[in-house]
Structure formats: C-alpha cells, structure tokens
Amino acid sequence: GGGSGGKVQTVTVTGTEMRFTPAELTLAPGRYRFHFVNAGTTYHDLGIYPGGGGRSLSTREAAAGQSIDLDVVKLATGTYRMECHEPGHLPAGMKGTIAVRKPS
C-alpha cells in the first residue's frame, strides 16, 4: 500500500437505447470503478477500451433496469472509448469517449 492516488473513484454512466450519458468524460489519471445503470428497455453492456484499440479493460452487461459495477480500472493519461457491443448497438451510436489528463 501507501503512495498517493490509491483511492478508487466511482463514475456513473447511464445507458439507454443507443446512447451513454454522459457520452464524454474528462477524468484525472487514477483508479475508477464504473457504475453502469441500464435505464433502457433491452440488454446493454458498457466496455472501457483503450483509444488506440485492443481488448477492453472491463466490460459488464446489464439487463433492462439493472445497475452493475465494472471491475476497477486504472486509467493513465490518454483517450479511452466506452462502447456497447450488443448486436447493432455500436453502429447505431452507442459509444462515448473518456479523456484522461492531469488536472491543470
């Protein structure tokens, strides 16, 4: 243990039909637990992906009306993507961006 920046912060993202709210997040580098609220009427998932591509850092699926916590992710400075990979949802615009930068 020890050191700074060990605290896990919770970020809530709400999913409805073909959108995440908020769709754009700006966070400081650190450890985050994404709390995903499915306020839609069908299954949605929330995945956190590196901006340059690659496997998700964490993904969880929620049924309609369900709220779930993703695994804690460590976000370094850079850009990340939020995506729903239910069939047809990503092409329909169910995505968002996370900009991670040190506070000025």
C-alpha positions as CSV (number, residue, x, y, z in Angstrom):
1,G,0.0,0.0,0.0
2,G,1.0,3.6,0.5
3,G,1.5,6.3,-2.1
4,S,-1.0,8.7,-3.5
5,G,-3.8,8.1,-5.9
6,G,-4.8,4.8,-4.4
7,K,-8.4,5.8,-3.8
8,V,-10.9,4.3,-6.2
9,Q,-13.4,6.8,-7.5
10,T,-16.8,5.8,-8.8
11,V,-18.1,7.1,-12.1
12,T,-21.7,6.5,-13.0
13,V,-22.7,6.0,-16.7
14,T,-26.3,5.5,-17.7
15,G,-27.2,3.5,-20.8
16,T,-30.4,3.9,-22.8
17,E,-31.3,2.9,-26.3
18,M,-28.2,3.7,-28.3
19,R,-26.6,6.2,-26.1
20,F,-24.5,6.6,-23.0
21,T,-24.9,9.5,-20.6
22,P,-22.6,11.3,-20.2
23,A,-21.1,10.5,-23.6
24,E,-17.9,12.5,-22.9
25,L,-16.0,12.2,-19.7
26,T,-12.8,14.1,-18.6
27,L,-11.0,12.4,-15.7
28,A,-7.7,12.7,-13.9
29,P,-5.4,9.7,-14.1
30,G,-6.2,7.2,-11.4
31,R,-8.3,4.2,-10.4
32,Y,-12.0,4.1,-11.3
33,R,-15.0,1.9,-10.8
34,F,-17.6,2.5,-13.5
35,H,-21.1,2.1,-12.2
36,F,-23.4,1.2,-15.2
37,V,-27.1,1.9,-14.9
38,N,-29.2,0.4,-17.7
39,A,-32.1,2.7,-18.0
40,G,-33.2,1.2,-21.3
41,T,-35.6,-1.4,-22.3
42,T,-33.2,-4.1,-23.5
43,Y,-29.8,-5.5,-22.7
44,H,-26.8,-3.1,-22.9
45,D,-23.2,-3.5,-21.9
46,L,-20.6,-1.0,-21.0
47,G,-17.0,-1.7,-22.1
48,I,-14.0,0.5,-21.4
49,Y,-11.5,0.3,-24.3
50,P,-8.1,1.8,-25.0
51,G,-8.3,4.7,-27.5
52,G,-5.9,3.0,-29.9
53,G,-7.7,-0.3,-30.0
54,G,-7.3,-3.6,-28.2
55,R,-9.1,-5.6,-25.6
56,S,-11.5,-4.0,-23.1
57,L,-10.2,-3.1,-19.7
58,S,-13.5,-4.1,-18.2
59,T,-16.9,-4.9,-19.7
60,R,-20.2,-5.8,-17.9
61,E,-23.7,-6.5,-19.3
62,A,-26.8,-5.3,-17.6
63,A,-30.4,-6.3,-18.2
64,A,-33.1,-3.6,-18.6
65,G,-33.4,-1.7,-15.3
66,Q,-30.3,-3.3,-13.8
67,S,-27.3,-1.5,-12.3
68,I,-23.9,-3.1,-12.1
69,D,-20.3,-2.2,-11.2
70,L,-17.4,-2.9,-13.6
71,D,-14.1,-4.1,-12.4
72,V,-11.8,-1.3,-11.1
73,V,-9.7,0.0,-14.0
74,K,-6.5,2.1,-13.8
75,L,-6.6,4.9,-16.3
76,A,-3.4,6.5,-17.4
77,T,-3.2,9.8,-19.4
78,G,-4.7,9.3,-22.8
79,T,-8.0,8.6,-24.5
80,Y,-10.4,5.7,-23.9
81,R,-13.6,4.6,-25.5
82,M,-16.9,3.5,-24.0
83,E,-18.8,1.0,-26.2
84,C,-21.8,-1.2,-26.1
85,H,-21.2,-4.4,-28.0
86,E,-24.7,-5.8,-28.1
87,P,-25.6,-6.6,-31.7
88,G,-26.1,-3.4,-33.7
89,H,-25.7,-1.0,-30.8
90,L,-22.3,0.3,-31.6
91,P,-23.0,1.1,-35.2
92,A,-26.2,2.9,-34.0
93,G,-24.0,5.2,-32.0
94,M,-23.9,3.7,-28.5
95,K,-20.4,4.9,-27.6
96,G,-18.6,7.6,-25.8
97,T,-15.1,8.9,-25.1
98,I,-13.1,9.4,-21.9
99,A,-10.2,11.9,-21.9
100,V,-7.8,11.3,-19.1
101,R,-5.4,14.1,-18.3
102,K,-3.7,15.6,-15.3
103,P,-5.6,18.5,-13.7
104,S,-4.1,21.8,-14.6
